[in-house]
Amino acid sequence: MPSLLRRFIGRSGDIPRTAALGRVFNVTRQTWRLRDDPAKVQPVREPLTTGKTASEAADFARDVAAGFPRHGFHRRSGSWWAVEGEWFHRFAVHTTPKRKAAILLIATGLAGVAAVALVRRRPHSG
């Protein structure tokens, strides 16, 4: 891989690397312009798939990267990459952070409580 592209691959971003089992893996595309400095410019993040096994997510990321004429795998970061015109894409396999899952669970519970409260307050016609 040319050194021009290495600066994008080595960026860890905020994707956690924790051991997990089951269908908890996601693939996210991170995109920069080739002229961007990844130390200063945050990538545009786009979730591509969720709820996969580690193997399924890895295969998915590899297949998406292979769809570009210039692509590869960076072993140290464990990410696939691709270049398209003036854009650099990194396809990262990761798990959903537990904190976000807990927040989603709490928000869902609060929405349920609010719905029950609204149903009880609605006057009955009869």
Backbone hydrogen bonds, N-H to C=O, Kabsch-Sander energy under -0.5 kcal/mol:
donor,donor_aa,acceptor,acceptor_aa,energy
5,L,2,P,-1.5
6,R,2,P,-1.0
7,R,3,S,-0.8
8,F,5,L,-1.5
9,I,5,L,-1.2
10,G,6,R,-1.9
11,R,8,F,-0.8
15,I,12,S,-1.1
18,T,16,P,-0.6
24,V,22,G,-1.7
25,F,52,K,-2.6
26,N,94,H,-3.5
27,V,49,T,-2.2
28,T,92,A,-2.4
29,R,46,E,-2.9
30,Q,28,T,-0.5
30,Q,90,R,-2.9
31,T,44,V,-2.0
32,W,88,F,-2.4
34,L,86,E,-2.8
36,D,33,R,-1.6
40,K,37,D,-2.2
41,V,37,D,-2.7
42,Q,40,K,-0.5
44,V,31,T,-2.4
45,R,43,P,-0.6
46,E,29,R,-2.4
48,L,27,V,-3.2
49,T,27,V,-1.3
52,K,25,F,-2.4
57,A,53,T,-2.6
58,A,54,A,-2.3
59,D,55,S,-2.5
60,F,56,E,-2.4
61,A,57,A,-2.6
62,R,58,A,-2.4
63,D,59,D,-2.5
64,V,60,F,-2.4
65,A,61,A,-2.3
66,A,62,R,-2.3
67,G,63,D,-0.6
67,G,64,V,-1.1
68,F,65,A,-1.8
70,R,83,V,-0.7
71,H,69,P,-0.6
72,G,81,W,-2.1
74,H,79,S,-2.9
75,R,73,F,-0.7
78,G,74,H,-1.7
79,S,74,H,-1.2
80,W,91,F,-1.8
81,W,72,G,-2.6
82,A,89,H,-2.2
83,V,70,R,-2.6
84,E,87,W,-2.6
87,W,84,E,-2.3
88,F,32,W,-3.1
89,H,82,A,-3.1
90,R,30,Q,-2.7
91,F,80,W,-3.2
92,A,28,T,-2.6
92,A,90,R,-0.7
94,H,26,N,-2.3
95,T,16,P,-0.6
96,T,24,V,-1.1
101,A,97,P,-1.8
102,A,98,K,-2.5
103,I,99,R,-2.3
104,L,100,K,-2.4
105,L,101,A,-2.2
106,I,102,A,-2.5
107,A,103,I,-2.7
108,T,104,L,-2.4
109,G,105,L,-2.2
110,L,106,I,-2.5
111,A,107,A,-2.2
112,G,108,T,-2.0
113,V,109,G,-2.2
114,A,110,L,-2.4
115,A,111,A,-2.2
116,V,112,G,-2.2
117,A,113,V,-2.3
118,L,114,A,-2.2
119,V,115,A,-2.1
120,R,116,V,-2.1
121,R,117,A,-1.7
122,R,118,L,-1.2
